[in-house]
Amino acid sequence: MSDLLERTKSHSFKEFTIFKGIIEGALQAFKQRFCIMDEIHWKSFYSSMYDLLGDSTNTILKKIGEDFGRKLFPAVQDKSETDPQTTFLFIIRNLEKLGWGAFWNAKIDEVSNKIVVEVHNSVEAYNEGIPSCYHVNGILKGIAKGVLGEDIIIRETKCTAKGDSNCEFVIGSKEVVPKPYNAETMGKLADIVQELKKTIKSSVELFATTDGVPILAPDLPEGLDPTLWGAIVSFLLAGGKSSSEAVNNGSLKEIIINSEQGTIVATQCTKDTLIAAVVGPATSAGLAGLAMKKARDKIIELLK
């Protein structure tokens, strides 16, 4: 363990030979072709996506990062033949060398099954421009699954883009990761979601961030991943908003998708949150829309 991690301390770009994108040298676990993206390129990449896809851009960046992390972890572990904790630390130290930020004070708590990581000088976090570390968020979640298992969530509890001195990520089960709101507010939000369910007799409900991170997703059908459900709703709302603006149709109120088995209704609440539900064919789209508006107004009042 110590030898592998000690090797990362001596890594520097002076050790690398770069020819047509092939990097060889100290980072043997990453020996493959690289494409280097400078800050202007990265910001342009993000802003171009955001112009088309809105907040669902953040969902895409997290998904790409998570998929990358999930594939990277076993590749590094198999090559280095190390335990999961050492592999995690090795990867974040090398991500630091590749310019994603300085990953400090990584704490892996095997008792509570939780990981906390500070990220300083994140390539994504700017006081102006990119508002949060979405791609790094995804990478950390992907590699953390190799340590903690599949059933985990990640929350960025601090971000320099929001005025904090550094970014901080907490990874673990929903029981150990801090909630976005206090217990009283979470209880009131749960009551609003349950009232919506009772009114429209919905089979699936979701309260999430606009980039698709579930906050409340009670009683989901077996096999339905709340993170995937949140991402899909985020895409739907972003697409509806872009479509409405493109034809000068005013601000988007909600989206209603009618299917053979029922109707999906979703609407944005505050700037950072959304709510969605799936109702059966016995509930009219009009009733679902009115109930959704009532729930949205209550959430806006609660979170203002």
C-alpha positions as CSV (number, residue, x, y, z in Angstrom):
1,M,0.0,0.0,0.0
2,S,2.6,2.5,1.1
3,D,4.9,1.9,-1.9
4,L,2.1,2.6,-4.4
5,L,1.0,5.8,-2.7
6,E,4.6,7.0,-2.2
7,R,5.2,6.7,-6.0
8,T,2.5,9.4,-6.6
9,K,4.4,12.0,-4.5
10,S,7.3,12.0,-7.0
11,H,5.1,12.2,-10.1
12,S,5.6,15.3,-12.2
13,F,5.0,16.3,-15.8
14,K,8.8,16.4,-16.3
15,E,8.6,12.6,-16.3
16,F,6.2,12.4,-19.2
17,T,6.9,11.9,-22.8
18,I,4.0,13.2,-25.0
19,F,3.8,12.3,-28.7
20,K,0.5,12.5,-30.6
21,G,-1.4,12.3,-27.4
22,I,0.4,9.2,-26.0
23,I,1.7,9.8,-22.5
24,E,4.2,7.4,-21.0
25,G,6.0,7.7,-17.7
26,A,5.2,7.5,-14.0
27,L,1.4,7.2,-14.4
28,Q,1.5,3.6,-15.6
29,A,-2.1,2.9,-14.5
30,F,-3.1,5.7,-16.9
31,K,-0.9,4.7,-19.9
32,Q,-3.1,5.5,-22.8
33,R,-3.9,8.3,-25.2
34,F,-4.8,11.7,-23.6
35,C,-6.6,14.8,-25.0
36,I,-5.5,17.9,-23.1
37,M,-8.2,20.6,-22.7
38,D,-7.3,24.1,-21.5
39,E,-9.5,26.3,-19.3
40,I,-10.9,28.3,-22.3
41,H,-11.8,25.0,-24.1
42,W,-13.4,23.6,-21.0
43,K,-15.6,26.7,-20.3
44,S,-16.6,26.8,-24.0
45,F,-17.5,23.1,-23.9
46,Y,-19.6,23.6,-20.8
47,S,-21.4,26.8,-21.9
48,S,-22.2,25.4,-25.4
49,M,-23.8,22.4,-23.8
50,Y,-25.7,24.5,-21.3
51,D,-27.1,26.8,-24.1
52,L,-28.8,23.7,-25.6
53,L,-29.5,21.5,-22.6
54,G,-29.8,23.8,-19.6
55,D,-29.3,22.2,-16.1
56,S,-29.4,18.7,-17.6
57,T,-25.8,19.6,-18.8
58,N,-24.7,19.0,-15.2
59,T,-26.5,15.6,-15.2
60,I,-24.5,14.6,-18.4
61,L,-21.2,15.7,-16.9
62,K,-21.8,13.7,-13.7
63,K,-22.9,10.6,-15.7
64,I,-19.9,10.8,-17.9
65,G,-17.6,11.2,-14.8
66,E,-19.3,8.3,-12.9
67,D,-19.1,5.9,-15.9
68,F,-15.4,6.9,-16.3
69,G,-14.7,6.3,-12.6
70,R,-16.5,3.0,-12.5
71,K,-14.3,1.7,-15.4
72,L,-11.1,3.3,-14.2
73,F,-11.3,1.8,-10.6
74,P,-11.1,-1.9,-11.6
75,A,-8.6,-1.2,-14.3
76,V,-6.2,0.4,-11.8
77,Q,-6.9,-2.1,-9.0
78,D,-6.3,-5.1,-11.3
79,K,-3.0,-3.6,-12.6
80,S,-1.7,-2.6,-9.2
81,E,-3.2,-5.5,-7.2
82,T,-4.0,-3.3,-4.2
83,D,-6.9,-3.1,-1.8
84,P,-9.9,-0.8,-2.6
85,Q,-8.9,2.0,-0.2
86,T,-5.4,2.3,-1.6
87,T,-6.7,2.2,-5.2
88,F,-9.1,5.1,-4.4
89,L,-6.3,7.2,-2.9
90,F,-4.0,6.4,-5.7
91,I,-6.5,7.4,-8.3
92,I,-7.4,10.8,-6.7
93,R,-3.7,11.6,-6.4
94,N,-3.1,11.0,-10.0
95,L,-6.2,12.9,-11.0
96,E,-4.6,15.8,-9.2
97,K,-1.5,15.4,-11.4
98,L,-3.8,15.5,-14.4
99,G,-5.1,18.9,-13.4
100,W,-8.6,18.2,-11.9
101,G,-7.7,19.9,-8.6
102,A,-5.9,19.2,-5.4
103,F,-7.6,16.3,-3.5
104,W,-6.8,16.9,0.2
105,N,-7.7,15.2,3.5
106,A,-9.4,12.2,1.9
107,K,-11.0,10.2,4.8
108,I,-12.3,6.7,4.3
109,D,-14.4,5.6,7.3
110,E,-14.8,1.9,7.1
111,V,-17.1,1.9,10.2
112,S,-19.8,4.3,8.8
113,N,-18.9,3.3,5.2
114,K,-18.4,7.0,4.2
115,I,-15.7,8.9,2.3
116,V,-15.0,12.7,2.7
117,V,-12.7,14.5,0.2
118,E,-11.7,18.1,0.0
119,V,-10.9,19.5,-3.5
120,H,-8.9,22.7,-3.8
121,N,-8.4,24.7,-6.9
122,S,-11.0,22.6,-8.8
123,V,-10.9,23.1,-12.6
124,E,-14.7,23.4,-12.6
125,A,-15.3,25.8,-9.7
126,Y,-15.1,29.4,-10.6
127,N,-16.7,32.5,-8.9
128,E,-17.8,33.4,-12.4
129,G,-18.6,30.8,-15.1
130,I,-19.0,27.1,-14.2
131,P,-21.1,27.0,-10.9
132,S,-20.1,23.6,-9.5
133,C,-17.9,20.6,-9.8
134,Y,-20.2,18.3,-11.7
135,H,-17.7,16.2,-13.6
136,V,-15.4,15.7,-10.6
137,N,-18.6,14.8,-8.6
138,G,-19.3,12.0,-11.0
139,I,-15.7,10.7,-11.1
140,L,-15.5,10.6,-7.3
141,K,-18.8,8.7,-7.1
142,G,-17.7,6.3,-9.8
143,I,-14.4,5.4,-8.1
144,A,-16.0,5.4,-4.6
145,K,-18.4,2.6,-5.7
146,G,-15.3,0.4,-5.8
147,V,-14.8,1.0,-2.1
148,L,-18.3,1.5,-0.7
149,G,-20.5,-0.5,-3.1
150,E,-23.1,0.4,-5.6
151,D,-25.9,1.8,-3.4
152,I,-24.3,5.2,-2.6
153,I,-25.0,8.9,-3.1
154,I,-22.6,11.9,-3.2
155,R,-23.2,15.5,-2.1
156,E,-21.0,18.5,-2.6
157,T,-21.3,20.2,0.8
158,K,-18.9,23.0,0.0
159,C,-17.9,24.7,-3.2
160,T,-15.6,27.6,-4.0
161,A,-18.1,28.7,-6.6
162,K,-20.5,29.4,-3.8
163,G,-17.9,31.3,-1.7
164,D,-16.5,28.5,0.4
165,S,-12.7,28.2,0.8
166,N,-12.6,24.8,-0.8
167,C,-14.9,22.2,-2.3
168,E,-15.9,19.2,-0.2
169,F,-17.7,15.9,-1.2
170,V,-19.3,13.5,1.2
171,I,-20.0,10.0,-0.3
172,G,-21.9,7.1,1.3
173,S,-25.4,5.7,1.8
174,K,-28.3,8.1,2.1
175,E,-28.2,7.5,5.9
176,V,-24.7,9.0,6.3
177,V,-24.6,11.7,3.6
178,P,-26.0,15.1,4.9
179,K,-29.4,16.0,3.7
180,P,-29.7,19.3,1.7
181,Y,-32.3,20.7,4.2
182,N,-32.8,20.4,7.9
183,A,-35.1,17.7,9.4
184,E,-38.1,20.0,9.7
185,T,-37.9,21.2,6.1
186,M,-37.4,17.6,4.8
187,G,-40.5,16.5,6.8
188,K,-42.6,19.3,5.2
189,L,-41.4,18.4,1.8
190,A,-42.3,14.8,2.3
191,D,-45.8,15.9,3.4
192,I,-46.2,17.9,0.2
193,V,-45.1,14.9,-2.0
194,Q,-47.5,12.6,-0.1
195,E,-50.4,15.0,-0.6
196,L,-49.6,15.1,-4.3
197,K,-49.6,11.3,-4.4
198,K,-53.0,11.2,-2.6
199,T,-54.6,13.8,-4.9
200,I,-53.6,12.4,-8.3
201,K,-53.1,8.7,-7.2
202,S,-49.6,8.7,-8.7
203,S,-47.5,5.6,-8.8
204,V,-44.1,7.3,-8.9
205,E,-43.1,10.7,-7.3
206,L,-39.8,12.6,-7.3
207,F,-38.5,15.8,-5.7
208,A,-35.0,16.5,-6.9
209,T,-32.5,19.2,-7.9
210,T,-32.8,20.6,-11.4
211,D,-29.7,18.6,-12.4
212,G,-31.5,15.4,-11.4
213,V,-30.2,14.5,-8.0
214,P,-33.0,12.9,-6.0
215,I,-33.9,14.5,-2.7
216,L,-37.2,12.6,-2.1
217,A,-38.2,9.6,-4.2
218,P,-40.5,7.5,-2.0
219,D,-41.9,4.1,-2.8
220,L,-40.2,3.7,-6.2
221,P,-41.1,0.5,-8.1
222,E,-38.6,-2.2,-7.9
223,G,-35.9,-1.8,-10.5
224,L,-36.3,1.9,-11.0
225,D,-33.1,3.7,-10.2
226,P,-33.9,7.1,-8.5
227,T,-30.8,8.7,-10.0
228,L,-31.7,7.6,-13.5
229,W,-35.3,8.8,-12.9
230,G,-34.0,12.2,-11.8
231,A,-31.7,12.5,-14.8
232,I,-34.5,11.7,-17.2
233,V,-36.8,14.3,-15.6
234,S,-34.0,16.8,-15.7
235,F,-33.6,16.2,-19.5
236,L,-37.3,16.5,-20.1
237,L,-37.6,19.8,-18.4
238,A,-34.5,21.2,-20.0
239,G,-35.7,20.1,-23.4
240,G,-39.1,21.6,-22.8
241,K,-37.6,24.9,-21.7
242,S,-35.2,25.1,-24.7
243,S,-38.1,24.3,-27.1
244,S,-40.4,26.9,-25.6
245,E,-37.7,29.6,-25.7
246,A,-36.7,28.6,-29.3
247,V,-40.2,29.4,-30.6
248,N,-40.8,32.4,-28.4
249,N,-43.5,30.6,-26.5
250,G,-42.8,32.2,-23.1
251,S,-41.6,30.5,-19.9
252,L,-42.2,26.8,-19.5
253,K,-44.9,25.9,-16.9
254,E,-44.7,22.2,-16.9
255,I,-44.3,19.2,-19.2
256,I,-47.0,16.6,-19.6
257,I,-46.2,13.4,-21.5
258,N,-49.1,11.1,-22.3
259,S,-48.5,7.4,-22.7
260,E,-50.6,4.3,-23.0
261,Q,-50.2,3.4,-19.4
262,G,-50.4,6.9,-17.9
263,T,-49.0,10.4,-17.8
264,I,-45.7,11.9,-16.7
265,V,-46.0,15.4,-15.3
266,A,-43.0,17.5,-14.2
267,T,-42.4,21.1,-13.3
268,Q,-39.6,23.2,-12.0
269,C,-40.1,24.6,-8.5
270,T,-37.3,26.9,-7.3
271,K,-34.3,27.8,-9.4
272,D,-32.6,24.7,-8.1
273,T,-35.4,22.1,-7.6
274,L,-38.1,20.2,-9.6
275,I,-41.0,17.9,-8.9
276,A,-42.4,15.1,-11.0
277,A,-45.0,12.3,-10.9
278,V,-46.4,9.4,-12.9
279,V,-50.2,9.0,-12.9
280,G,-52.4,6.3,-14.3
281,P,-54.9,6.7,-17.1
282,A,-57.8,7.3,-14.6
283,T,-56.3,10.7,-13.7
284,S,-56.7,13.4,-16.3
285,A,-53.7,15.4,-17.4
286,G,-55.6,18.6,-16.4
287,L,-56.0,17.4,-12.8
288,A,-52.4,16.3,-12.6
289,G,-51.2,19.6,-13.8
290,L,-53.3,21.6,-11.3
291,A,-52.2,19.4,-8.4
292,M,-48.6,19.7,-9.6
293,K,-48.9,23.5,-9.6
294,K,-50.3,23.5,-6.1
295,A,-47.4,21.3,-4.9
296,R,-44.9,23.6,-6.7
297,D,-46.3,26.7,-5.1
298,K,-46.1,25.1,-1.6
299,I,-42.4,24.1,-2.2
300,I,-41.5,27.6,-3.4
301,E,-43.1,29.1,-0.3
302,L,-41.3,26.6,2.0
303,L,-37.9,27.1,0.5
304,K,-37.9,30.9,-0.1
